Amino acid sequence: MNKKIYAGKNRRKIASKLGLICYILMLIGLIAVVYFTVNSVRKMFDRDDGREQYEEFISPVVMMDPIPFEDVNEADKTFVLESSVWSALSGPNRANYRYDDMGLLLLPASDVDVASVRLFGPDVDIEHASFEDMDGTYLYDPEIAAYRIPVISKLAYSPAVTEINKEGENLLLTVGYVAPGNMWTTVVLDEEGDPEPEKYMIYEMHKNGENYFIKAVRDIDPDAPPVS
């Protein structure tokens, strides 16, 4: 009788230990699954959000389709100015701008200065002056330190960031140039039904505090090995 009671106690102890081990393993597995799921979703949203933010940021530069440069102060002055103007026009102060008697929007030169530093970094050298492109004339009025901007729609490239690669604190963005579609052009779509970029460029982004600015724009080296 005592042997049976002893054997029963042993079986209960073993069963209890096995149950505890199974519970711990199940808990570890559950934590691993939750961690993997949350981490995967976080990475997915971080990647998507990052790309959208970079696309919005570099859009005024991609619009101008600049000639590649390694130093913005060696780039075309009008390109730097026009990119900064369009960056300011798409900034948070847009709703506060007034219009003159001719219906031209008044853009403060100080906002263009801020936009230029935000786009190209603290060492950018910007020169305020009137300029024109295929869509209109942008008049700089030194008496009021503002640009008189025509109300126009601009057909231009839009960016599609396809890769983001880190080099220390800096970033290399692979940027697709998506052309605007109109009745005279045929828009080529990729497998997902999105417009296929006409070409790709590399944007080198340097860190400035908590933000990044465009340090250089380069052609893609056809002999460079593919990025994994």
KERO-837110 format. One record per residue (C-alpha): residue number from 0; residue in one letter; z, x, y. Coordinates in Angstrom, 3 decimals. Layout:
num=NUM residu=a w=Z u=X v=Y
...
! end
This chain:
num=0 residu=m w=0.000 u=0.000 v=0.000
num=1 residu=n w=0.913 u=2.817 v=2.372
num=2 residu=k w=-2.327 u=4.610 v=1.499
num=3 residu=k w=-4.334 u=1.494 v=2.407
num=4 residu=i w=-2.536 u=1.142 v=5.720
num=5 residu=y w=-3.100 u=4.865 v=6.473
num=6 residu=a w=-6.793 u=4.615 v=5.546
num=7 residu=g w=-7.175 u=1.559 v=7.744
num=8 residu=k w=-5.615 u=3.345 v=10.683
num=9 residu=n w=-7.970 u=6.315 v=10.202
num=10 residu=r w=-11.005 u=4.040 v=10.107
num=11 residu=r w=-9.872 u=2.331 v=13.310
num=12 residu=k w=-9.350 u=5.701 v=15.026
num=13 residu=i w=-12.779 u=6.935 v=13.915
num=14 residu=a w=-14.417 u=3.679 v=14.977
num=15 residu=s w=-12.640 u=3.855 v=18.321
num=16 residu=k w=-13.804 u=7.433 v=18.914
num=17 residu=l w=-17.366 u=6.596 v=17.901
num=18 residu=g w=-17.336 u=3.592 v=20.200
num=19 residu=l w=-16.078 u=5.730 v=23.075
num=20 residu=i w=-18.775 u=8.358 v=22.430
num=21 residu=c w=-21.509 u=5.694 v=22.286
num=22 residu=y w=-20.222 u=4.162 v=25.531
num=23 residu=i w=-20.240 u=7.554 v=27.283
num=24 residu=l w=-23.775 u=8.302 v=26.053
num=25 residu=m w=-24.965 u=4.865 v=27.148
num=26 residu=l w=-23.361 u=5.365 v=30.571
num=27 residu=i w=-25.004 u=8.798 v=30.953
num=28 residu=g w=-28.366 u=7.306 v=29.980
num=29 residu=l w=-27.952 u=4.455 v=32.469
num=30 residu=i w=-27.040 u=6.854 v=35.274
num=31 residu=a w=-30.043 u=9.042 v=34.421
num=32 residu=v w=-32.411 u=6.037 v=34.475
num=33 residu=v w=-31.015 u=4.778 v=37.787
num=34 residu=y w=-31.215 u=8.271 v=39.327
num=35 residu=f w=-34.785 u=8.752 v=38.140
num=36 residu=t w=-35.867 u=5.339 v=39.432
num=37 residu=v w=-34.183 u=5.704 v=42.821
num=38 residu=n w=-35.439 u=9.277 v=43.235
num=39 residu=s w=-39.006 u=8.286 v=42.334
num=40 residu=v w=-39.000 u=5.329 v=44.726
num=41 residu=r w=-37.464 u=7.486 v=47.485
num=42 residu=k w=-40.120 u=10.155 v=47.031
num=43 residu=m w=-42.864 u=7.548 v=47.058
num=44 residu=f w=-41.637 u=5.979 v=50.285
num=45 residu=d w=-40.914 u=9.360 v=51.893
num=46 residu=r w=-44.462 u=10.476 v=51.115
num=47 residu=d w=-46.066 u=7.280 v=52.373
num=48 residu=d w=-43.904 u=7.045 v=55.486
num=49 residu=g w=-44.484 u=10.697 v=56.277
num=50 residu=r w=-48.226 u=10.383 v=55.993
num=51 residu=e w=-48.352 u=7.314 v=58.205
num=52 residu=q w=-46.228 u=9.032 v=60.853
num=53 residu=y w=-48.364 u=12.170 v=60.801
num=54 residu=e w=-51.563 u=10.112 v=60.975
num=55 residu=e w=-50.292 u=8.248 v=64.017
num=56 residu=f w=-49.155 u=11.491 v=65.645
num=57 residu=i w=-52.402 u=13.465 v=65.185
num=58 residu=s w=-54.691 u=10.502 v=65.848
num=59 residu=p w=-55.416 u=11.399 v=69.538
num=60 residu=v w=-56.524 u=14.873 v=68.404
num=61 residu=v w=-58.644 u=13.681 v=65.476
num=62 residu=m w=-60.331 u=11.241 v=67.868
num=63 residu=m w=-61.748 u=14.186 v=69.803
num=64 residu=d w=-63.073 u=15.997 v=66.696
num=65 residu=p w=-62.089 u=19.403 v=68.118
num=66 residu=i w=-63.696 u=22.720 v=67.279
num=67 residu=p w=-61.230 u=24.638 v=65.045
num=68 residu=f w=-58.684 u=26.759 v=66.916
num=69 residu=e w=-55.759 u=29.065 v=66.119
num=70 residu=d w=-54.151 u=28.821 v=69.561
num=71 residu=v w=-54.344 u=25.652 v=71.641
num=72 residu=n w=-54.604 u=27.709 v=74.849
num=73 residu=e w=-57.856 u=29.145 v=73.513
num=74 residu=a w=-59.218 u=25.665 v=72.747
num=75 residu=d w=-61.457 u=23.676 v=75.066
num=76 residu=k w=-59.438 u=22.603 v=78.134
num=77 residu=t w=-61.028 u=19.167 v=78.345
num=78 residu=f w=-60.229 u=18.499 v=74.688
num=79 residu=v w=-56.560 u=19.389 v=75.265
num=80 residu=l w=-56.408 u=17.202 v=78.360
num=81 residu=e w=-58.195 u=14.212 v=76.841
num=82 residu=s w=-56.087 u=14.342 v=73.655
num=83 residu=s w=-52.939 u=14.393 v=75.776
num=84 residu=v w=-54.194 u=11.461 v=77.875
num=85 residu=w w=-54.851 u=9.342 v=74.784
num=86 residu=s w=-51.522 u=10.338 v=73.271
num=87 residu=a w=-49.793 u=9.141 v=76.448
num=88 residu=l w=-51.851 u=5.935 v=76.453
num=89 residu=s w=-50.656 u=5.126 v=72.933
num=90 residu=g w=-47.043 u=6.074 v=73.717
num=91 residu=p w=-43.979 u=3.890 v=74.361
num=92 residu=n w=-44.574 u=3.663 v=78.144
num=93 residu=r w=-47.969 u=1.972 v=77.798
num=94 residu=a w=-46.651 u=-1.488 v=78.689
num=95 residu=n w=-45.169 u=-0.183 v=81.959
num=96 residu=y w=-48.393 u=1.189 v=83.449
num=97 residu=r w=-49.894 u=-0.567 v=86.477
num=98 residu=y w=-53.506 u=-1.148 v=87.516
num=99 residu=d w=-55.192 u=-0.319 v=90.812
num=100 residu=d w=-57.331 u=-2.671 v=92.915
num=101 residu=m w=-60.419 u=-1.725 v=90.881
num=102 residu=g w=-58.789 u=-2.697 v=87.602
num=103 residu=l w=-58.285 u=0.906 v=86.499
num=104 residu=l w=-55.086 u=1.734 v=84.651
num=105 residu=l w=-52.813 u=4.234 v=86.425
num=106 residu=l w=-51.482 u=6.875 v=84.037
num=107 residu=p w=-48.820 u=9.211 v=85.522
num=108 residu=a w=-49.673 u=12.885 v=85.117
num=109 residu=s w=-46.047 u=13.505 v=84.128
num=110 residu=d w=-46.572 u=11.360 v=81.013
num=111 residu=v w=-49.635 u=13.438 v=80.158
num=112 residu=d w=-47.518 u=16.596 v=80.505
num=113 residu=v w=-44.918 u=15.214 v=78.118
num=114 residu=a w=-47.609 u=14.127 v=75.649
num=115 residu=s w=-49.277 u=17.547 v=75.723
num=116 residu=v w=-46.023 u=19.322 v=74.835
num=117 residu=r w=-45.318 u=16.793 v=72.112
num=118 residu=l w=-48.785 u=17.324 v=70.624
num=119 residu=f w=-49.291 u=21.070 v=71.059
num=120 residu=g w=-45.853 u=22.590 v=71.585
num=121 residu=p w=-43.914 u=24.079 v=74.490
num=122 residu=d w=-46.413 u=26.871 v=75.195
num=123 residu=v w=-49.377 u=24.601 v=75.945
num=124 residu=d w=-51.053 u=25.186 v=79.296
num=125 residu=i w=-52.553 u=21.967 v=80.670
num=126 residu=e w=-54.658 u=21.673 v=83.834
num=127 residu=h w=-54.913 u=18.266 v=85.495
num=128 residu=a w=-58.444 u=17.380 v=86.584
num=129 residu=s w=-61.009 u=14.585 v=86.395
num=130 residu=f w=-63.209 u=14.534 v=83.302
num=131 residu=e w=-65.676 u=12.301 v=81.527
num=132 residu=d w=-66.877 u=11.620 v=78.021
num=133 residu=m w=-69.461 u=9.327 v=76.440
num=134 residu=d w=-67.217 u=6.294 v=76.994
num=135 residu=g w=-66.305 u=6.665 v=80.648
num=136 residu=t w=-64.924 u=8.716 v=83.536
num=137 residu=y w=-61.251 u=9.584 v=83.899
num=138 residu=l w=-60.401 u=10.226 v=87.536
num=139 residu=y w=-57.396 u=12.362 v=88.461
num=140 residu=d w=-55.885 u=11.416 v=91.826
num=141 residu=p w=-53.683 u=14.295 v=93.059
num=142 residu=e w=-52.283 u=12.177 v=95.921
num=143 residu=i w=-50.454 u=9.921 v=93.496
num=144 residu=a w=-50.338 u=12.447 v=90.600
num=145 residu=a w=-51.945 u=9.958 v=88.250
num=146 residu=y w=-55.129 u=9.305 v=86.298
num=147 residu=r w=-57.280 u=6.253 v=86.883
num=148 residu=i w=-58.282 u=5.167 v=83.396
num=149 residu=p w=-61.164 u=2.761 v=82.673
num=150 residu=v w=-60.304 u=-0.074 v=80.314
num=151 residu=i w=-62.591 u=0.798 v=77.426
num=152 residu=s w=-62.738 u=0.720 v=73.667
num=153 residu=k w=-63.408 u=4.083 v=72.088
num=154 residu=l w=-65.338 u=4.630 v=68.864
num=155 residu=a w=-63.856 u=7.705 v=67.256
num=156 residu=y w=-62.660 u=9.284 v=64.028
num=157 residu=s w=-59.334 u=8.140 v=62.585
num=158 residu=p w=-57.156 u=10.372 v=60.379
num=159 residu=a w=-56.290 u=10.005 v=56.693
num=160 residu=v w=-53.696 u=12.552 v=55.565
num=161 residu=t w=-54.416 u=13.315 v=51.910
num=162 residu=e w=-52.050 u=16.255 v=51.277
num=163 residu=i w=-48.877 u=17.650 v=52.810
num=164 residu=n w=-47.933 u=21.206 v=51.835
num=165 residu=k w=-44.919 u=23.157 v=53.089
num=166 residu=e w=-44.939 u=26.774 v=54.215
num=167 residu=g w=-41.327 u=27.481 v=55.054
num=168 residu=e w=-40.434 u=25.115 v=57.879
num=169 residu=n w=-44.096 u=24.572 v=58.725
num=170 residu=l w=-46.536 u=22.057 v=57.247
num=171 residu=l w=-50.206 u=22.157 v=56.312
num=172 residu=l w=-51.829 u=18.743 v=56.471
num=173 residu=t w=-55.143 u=18.099 v=54.775
num=174 residu=v w=-56.731 u=15.519 v=57.061
num=175 residu=g w=-59.717 u=13.356 v=56.260
num=176 residu=y w=-61.870 u=12.246 v=59.190
num=177 residu=v w=-62.752 u=8.574 v=58.742
num=178 residu=a w=-65.651 u=7.506 v=60.951
num=179 residu=p w=-65.662 u=4.124 v=62.689
num=180 residu=g w=-67.970 u=1.564 v=61.148
num=181 residu=n w=-70.455 u=-0.534 v=63.094
num=182 residu=m w=-73.621 u=-2.522 v=62.438
num=183 residu=w w=-75.756 u=0.639 v=62.522
num=184 residu=t w=-73.778 u=2.637 v=59.984
num=185 residu=t w=-72.979 u=2.339 v=56.293
num=186 residu=v w=-69.308 u=2.827 v=55.459
num=187 residu=v w=-68.761 u=4.632 v=52.161
num=188 residu=l w=-65.685 u=3.423 v=50.250
num=189 residu=d w=-63.629 u=5.340 v=47.709
num=190 residu=e w=-62.435 u=4.023 v=44.328
num=191 residu=e w=-59.547 u=2.145 v=45.964
num=192 residu=g w=-61.805 u=0.427 v=48.475
num=193 residu=d w=-60.710 u=2.552 v=51.446
num=194 residu=p w=-63.224 u=4.245 v=53.789
num=195 residu=e w=-64.272 u=7.667 v=52.480
num=196 residu=p w=-63.695 u=10.473 v=55.020
num=197 residu=e w=-66.813 u=12.240 v=56.280
num=198 residu=k w=-65.062 u=15.626 v=56.254
num=199 residu=y w=-61.668 u=17.303 v=55.872
num=200 residu=m w=-59.745 u=19.696 v=58.113
num=201 residu=i w=-56.445 u=21.562 v=57.880
num=202 residu=y w=-53.806 u=20.878 v=60.549
num=203 residu=e w=-51.072 u=23.500 v=60.782
num=204 residu=m w=-47.860 u=21.906 v=62.043
num=205 residu=h w=-44.993 u=24.016 v=63.400
num=206 residu=k w=-41.441 u=22.820 v=63.710
num=207 residu=n w=-39.938 u=22.413 v=67.180
num=208 residu=g w=-36.360 u=21.169 v=66.879
num=209 residu=e w=-36.474 u=17.980 v=64.818
num=210 residu=n w=-40.199 u=17.413 v=65.337
num=211 residu=y w=-43.533 u=19.082 v=64.589
num=212 residu=f w=-46.431 u=20.012 v=66.851
num=213 residu=i w=-50.030 u=21.010 v=66.140
num=214 residu=k w=-50.338 u=24.780 v=66.083
num=215 residu=a w=-53.881 u=25.131 v=64.726
num=216 residu=v w=-56.844 u=23.177 v=63.373
num=217 residu=r w=-58.972 u=24.843 v=60.703
num=218 residu=d w=-61.981 u=24.241 v=58.523
num=219 residu=i w=-61.190 u=24.036 v=54.823
num=220 residu=d w=-62.036 u=27.293 v=53.068
num=221 residu=p w=-64.591 u=26.397 v=50.342
num=222 residu=d w=-63.498 u=29.452 v=48.320
num=223 residu=a w=-59.793 u=28.614 v=48.443
num=224 residu=p w=-58.217 u=27.600 v=45.088
num=225 residu=p w=-57.330 u=23.902 v=44.789
num=226 residu=v w=-53.755 u=22.945 v=45.619
num=227 residu=s w=-51.890 u=21.570 v=42.614
! end
